[in-house]
Amino acid sequence: MSTQSIHRGDIIKNRGKISPKRISVLKSQAAVIKPLVRLGKNGLSHNQIVEINRMLSKRKLVKVKLLPGFPEKNIEETALKIASKTSSVIVTVIGNNIVLYREKTGKK
């Protein structure tokens, strides 16, 4: 874990050019979906990043749940790490849930 403190502003910067209105719509859509990926005591692995990437390619909007045994305590830092490795945007971090979004690309 890094020594730098992660702030809410870091998550907002991660959103890039997505408008606040679009973020609001994505948050409302995320409220009704169930977590597709669960991260537990083994932490964040390469295989889980691959799985999150695959889900983002299929669905655009993915909810990731951090289980109580997850080793990293800074959820925002974990969210930024996942977003950077999957080229996605953090829609929101609520409790132990991270919601990620990525536009579909032309390739499948």
GROMACS elastic network, one bead per residue, 0.5 to 0.9 nm:
[ bonds ]
;  ai    aj funct       b0    kb
    1     4     6  0.87093   500
    1    72     6  0.74749   500
    1    74     6  0.84312   500
    1    77     6  0.82587   500
    2     5     6  0.77963   500
    2    77     6  0.86148   500
    5    77     6  0.84847   500
    6     9     6  0.81928   500
    6    10     6  0.65395   500
    6    11     6  0.84252   500
    6    74     6  0.81955   500
    6    76     6  0.66001   500
    6    77     6  0.61353   500
    6    80     6  0.89671   500
    7    10     6  0.54369   500
    7    11     6  0.72303   500
    7    76     6  0.78499   500
    7    77     6  0.89314   500
    8    11     6  0.53217   500
    8    12     6  0.64717   500
    8    13     6  0.87930   500
    8    76     6  0.79978   500
    9    13     6  0.60619   500
    9    14     6  0.85200   500
   10    13     6  0.50887   500
   10    14     6  0.62466   500
   10    76     6  0.87705   500
   10    80     6  0.81345   500
   11    14     6  0.50071   500
   11    15     6  0.68231   500
   11    76     6  0.75436   500
   11    79     6  0.83769   500
   11    80     6  0.70783   500
   11    89     6  0.85180   500
   11    90     6  0.65093   500
   11    91     6  0.83804   500
   11    92     6  0.81463   500
   11    93     6  0.88882   500
   12    15     6  0.54060   500
   12    16     6  0.77182   500
   12    90     6  0.80312   500
   12    91     6  0.86816   500
   13    16     6  0.59009   500
   14    80     6  0.77105   500
   14    83     6  0.81187   500
   14    84     6  0.86885   500
   14    88     6  0.85779   500
   14    89     6  0.60257   500
   14    90     6  0.66427   500
   15    18     6  0.59138   500
   15    19     6  0.84526   500
   15    23     6  0.85685   500
   15    88     6  0.85684   500
   15    89     6  0.52609   500
   15    90     6  0.63596   500
   15    91     6  0.73366   500
   16    19     6  0.85233   500
   16    89     6  0.77978   500
   18    21     6  0.83043   500
   18    22     6  0.64215   500
   18    23     6  0.68800   500
   18    89     6  0.88163   500
   19    22     6  0.51954   500
   19    23     6  0.63513   500
   19    24     6  0.86967   500
   20    24     6  0.61713   500
   20    25     6  0.87251   500
   21    24     6  0.50528   500
   21    25     6  0.63890   500
   21    26     6  0.87256   500
   22    25     6  0.50625   500
   22    26     6  0.61707   500
   22    27     6  0.85929   500
   23    26     6  0.50048   500
   23    27     6  0.60897   500
   23    28     6  0.86822   500
   23    91     6  0.62002   500
   23    92     6  0.85801   500
   24    27     6  0.51019   500
   24    28     6  0.63836   500
   24    29     6  0.87486   500
   24    91     6  0.85811   500
   25    28     6  0.52339   500
   25    29     6  0.63274   500
   25    30     6  0.86559   500
   26    29     6  0.50249   500
   26    30     6  0.60412   500
   26    31     6  0.86673   500
   26    61     6  0.77839   500
   26    91     6  0.69361   500
   26    99     6  0.89896   500
   26   101     6  0.80947   500
   27    31     6  0.62805   500
   27    91     6  0.65955   500
   27    92     6  0.70450   500
   27    99     6  0.81099   500
   28    31     6  0.52321   500
   28    32     6  0.74273   500
   29    32     6  0.60015   500
   29    33     6  0.71030   500
   29    61     6  0.84097   500
   30    33     6  0.53451   500
   30    34     6  0.81359   500
   30    61     6  0.72679   500
   30    62     6  0.77916   500
   30    63     6  0.71524   500
   30    91     6  0.87457   500
   30    99     6  0.69573   500
   31    34     6  0.82368   500
   33    36     6  0.84585   500
   33    61     6  0.89642   500
   33    62     6  0.81863   500
   33    63     6  0.72712   500
   34    62     6  0.86638   500
   34    63     6  0.67198   500
   34    64     6  0.87334   500
   35    38     6  0.69405   500
   35    62     6  0.71404   500
   35    64     6  0.52189   500
   35    65     6  0.58070   500
   35    97     6  0.77853   500
   35    98     6  0.88403   500
   35    99     6  0.87459   500
   36    52     6  0.84300   500
   36    55     6  0.79205   500
   36    62     6  0.65640   500
   36    63     6  0.58858   500
   36    64     6  0.61748   500
   36    65     6  0.79133   500
   37    48     6  0.78838   500
   37    51     6  0.78698   500
   37    52     6  0.70168   500
   37    55     6  0.87879   500
   37    62     6  0.80631   500
   37    63     6  0.69063   500
   37    65     6  0.63369   500
   37    66     6  0.86470   500
   38    48     6  0.88330   500
   38    63     6  0.88723   500
   38    64     6  0.58073   500
   38    66     6  0.58812   500
   38    67     6  0.66764   500
   39    42     6  0.75484   500
   39    43     6  0.62518   500
   39    44     6  0.66272   500
   39    45     6  0.89981   500
   39    48     6  0.79623   500
   39    64     6  0.74422   500
   39    65     6  0.62590   500
   39    67     6  0.59007   500
   39    69     6  0.86215   500
   39    70     6  0.64874   500
   40    43     6  0.58235   500
   40    44     6  0.81292   500
   40    65     6  0.87061   500
   40    66     6  0.62727   500
   40    67     6  0.50042   500
   40    68     6  0.70895   500
   40    69     6  0.54762   500
   40    71     6  0.77871   500
   41    44     6  0.89490   500
   41    67     6  0.75502   500
   41    68     6  0.78303   500
   41    71     6  0.59518   500
   42    45     6  0.77151   500
   42    69     6  0.82112   500
   42    70     6  0.68948   500
   42    71     6  0.73422   500
   43    69     6  0.85895   500
   43    70     6  0.56519   500
   43    71     6  0.58757   500
   43    72     6  0.73305   500
   44    47     6  0.83796   500
   44    48     6  0.64545   500
   44    49     6  0.74452   500
   44    70     6  0.85612   500
   44    71     6  0.89993   500
   44    78     6  0.83964   500
   44    82     6  0.85445   500
   45    48     6  0.52598   500
   45    49     6  0.64943   500
   45    50     6  0.87963   500
   46    49     6  0.51054   500
   46    50     6  0.62815   500
   46    51     6  0.86826   500
   47    50     6  0.50121   500
   47    51     6  0.61873   500
   47    52     6  0.86695   500
   48    52     6  0.61052   500
   48    53     6  0.84563   500
   49    52     6  0.50910   500
   49    53     6  0.60818   500
   49    54     6  0.85615   500
   49    82     6  0.69980   500
   49    85     6  0.72134   500
   49    86     6  0.69872   500
   50    53     6  0.50275   500
   50    54     6  0.61738   500
   50    55     6  0.86954   500
   50    86     6  0.81996   500
   51    54     6  0.50055   500
   51    55     6  0.62108   500
   51    56     6  0.86009   500
   52    55     6  0.50684   500
   52    56     6  0.61042   500
   52    57     6  0.85807   500
   52    62     6  0.76261   500
   52    64     6  0.83108   500
   52    82     6  0.84866   500
   52    86     6  0.74177   500
   53    56     6  0.51269   500
   53    57     6  0.62112   500
   53    58     6  0.87690   500
   53    85     6  0.86797   500
   53    86     6  0.56593   500
   53    87     6  0.85603   500
   53    88     6  0.87471   500
   54    57     6  0.51384   500
   54    58     6  0.64374   500
   54    59     6  0.87080   500
   55    58     6  0.51362   500
   55    59     6  0.58789   500
   55    60     6  0.73876   500
   55    61     6  0.81243   500
   55    62     6  0.67623   500
   56    59     6  0.52396   500
   56    61     6  0.61749   500
   56    62     6  0.62150   500
   56    86     6  0.83609   500
   56    88     6  0.80988   500
   56   100     6  0.79256   500
   56   101     6  0.69681   500
   56   102     6  0.62037   500
   56   103     6  0.82823   500
   56   104     6  0.79395   500
   57    60     6  0.60237   500
   57   102     6  0.76672   500
   57   103     6  0.81544   500
   57   104     6  0.61313   500
   57   105     6  0.78056   500
   57   108     6  0.75678   500
   58    61     6  0.87543   500
   58   104     6  0.78853   500
   58   108     6  0.86806   500
   59    62     6  0.69577   500
   59   101     6  0.87700   500
   59   102     6  0.86653   500
   59   104     6  0.82208   500
   60   100     6  0.79946   500
   60   101     6  0.54110   500
   60   102     6  0.50445   500
   60   103     6  0.58593   500
   60   104     6  0.62950   500
   61    91     6  0.88577   500
   61    99     6  0.70843   500
   61   100     6  0.57663   500
   61   102     6  0.67751   500
   61   103     6  0.87309   500
   62    98     6  0.82211   500
   62    99     6  0.57071   500
   62   100     6  0.52693   500
   62   101     6  0.65084   500
   62   102     6  0.88857   500
   63    97     6  0.66063   500
   63    98     6  0.56836   500
   63   100     6  0.63860   500
   64    96     6  0.83280   500
   64    97     6  0.55979   500
   64    98     6  0.50771   500
   64    99     6  0.62835   500
   64   100     6  0.78731   500
   65    96     6  0.57679   500
   65    98     6  0.64324   500
   65    99     6  0.88239   500
   66    69     6  0.80598   500
   66    70     6  0.61126   500
   66    75     6  0.81138   500
   66    95     6  0.89767   500
   66    96     6  0.51838   500
   66    97     6  0.62736   500
   66    98     6  0.80370   500
   67    70     6  0.55792   500
   67    96     6  0.72081   500
   68    71     6  0.84964   500
   68    96     6  0.83333   500
   69    72     6  0.89429   500
   70    73     6  0.74563   500
   72    75     6  0.71069   500
   72    77     6  0.85918   500
   72    78     6  0.73562   500
   73    76     6  0.89684   500
   73    77     6  0.87558   500
   73    78     6  0.85829   500
   74    77     6  0.54327   500
   74    78     6  0.65068   500
   74    79     6  0.88186   500
   75    78     6  0.50193   500
   75    79     6  0.60956   500
   75    80     6  0.86770   500
   75    93     6  0.77267   500
   75    95     6  0.84872   500
   75    96     6  0.70731   500
   75    97     6  0.84665   500
   75    98     6  0.80754   500
   76    80     6  0.62441   500
   76    81     6  0.86052   500
   76    93     6  0.70072   500
   76    98     6  0.84270   500
   77    80     6  0.51667   500
   77    81     6  0.62087   500
   77    82     6  0.87115   500
   78    81     6  0.50283   500
   78    82     6  0.62004   500
   78    83     6  0.85378   500
   78    98     6  0.89536   500
   79    82     6  0.52166   500
   79    83     6  0.60528   500
   79    84     6  0.85824   500
   79    90     6  0.69767   500
   79    93     6  0.76715   500
   79    98     6  0.63775   500
   79    99     6  0.85258   500
   79   100     6  0.83976   500
   80    83     6  0.50308   500
   80    84     6  0.60665   500
   80    85     6  0.85691   500
   80    89     6  0.86530   500
   80    90     6  0.74298   500
   81    84     6  0.53229   500
   81    85     6  0.62672   500
   81    86     6  0.86743   500
   82    85     6  0.51983   500
   82    86     6  0.60765   500
   82    87     6  0.83140   500
   82    88     6  0.79870   500
   82   100     6  0.87752   500
   83    86     6  0.52383   500
   83    87     6  0.56401   500
   83    89     6  0.58446   500
   83    90     6  0.64840   500
   83   100     6  0.71388   500
   83   101     6  0.87677   500
   84    87     6  0.52216   500
   84    88     6  0.66905   500
   84    89     6  0.82754   500
   85    88     6  0.79334   500
   86    89     6  0.87706   500
   86   102     6  0.85822   500
   87   102     6  0.72304   500
   88   100     6  0.61840   500
   88   101     6  0.54974   500
   88   103     6  0.81411   500
   89    99     6  0.84957   500
   89   100     6  0.55193   500
   89   101     6  0.51024   500
   89   102     6  0.62073   500
   90    93     6  0.75250   500
   90    98     6  0.72947   500
   90    99     6  0.59996   500
   90   101     6  0.64241   500
   91    98     6  0.77960   500
   91    99     6  0.53753   500
   91   100     6  0.55312   500
   91   101     6  0.64452   500
   92    97     6  0.82295   500
   92    98     6  0.61135   500
   92    99     6  0.53755   500
   92   100     6  0.74752   500
   93    96     6  0.73468   500
   93    97     6  0.57616   500
   93    99     6  0.63572   500
   94    97     6  0.52933   500
   94    98     6  0.65878   500
   94    99     6  0.83657   500
   95    98     6  0.82202   500
  102   105     6  0.87481   500
  104   107     6  0.82885   500
  104   108     6  0.88270   500
  105   108     6  0.75388   500
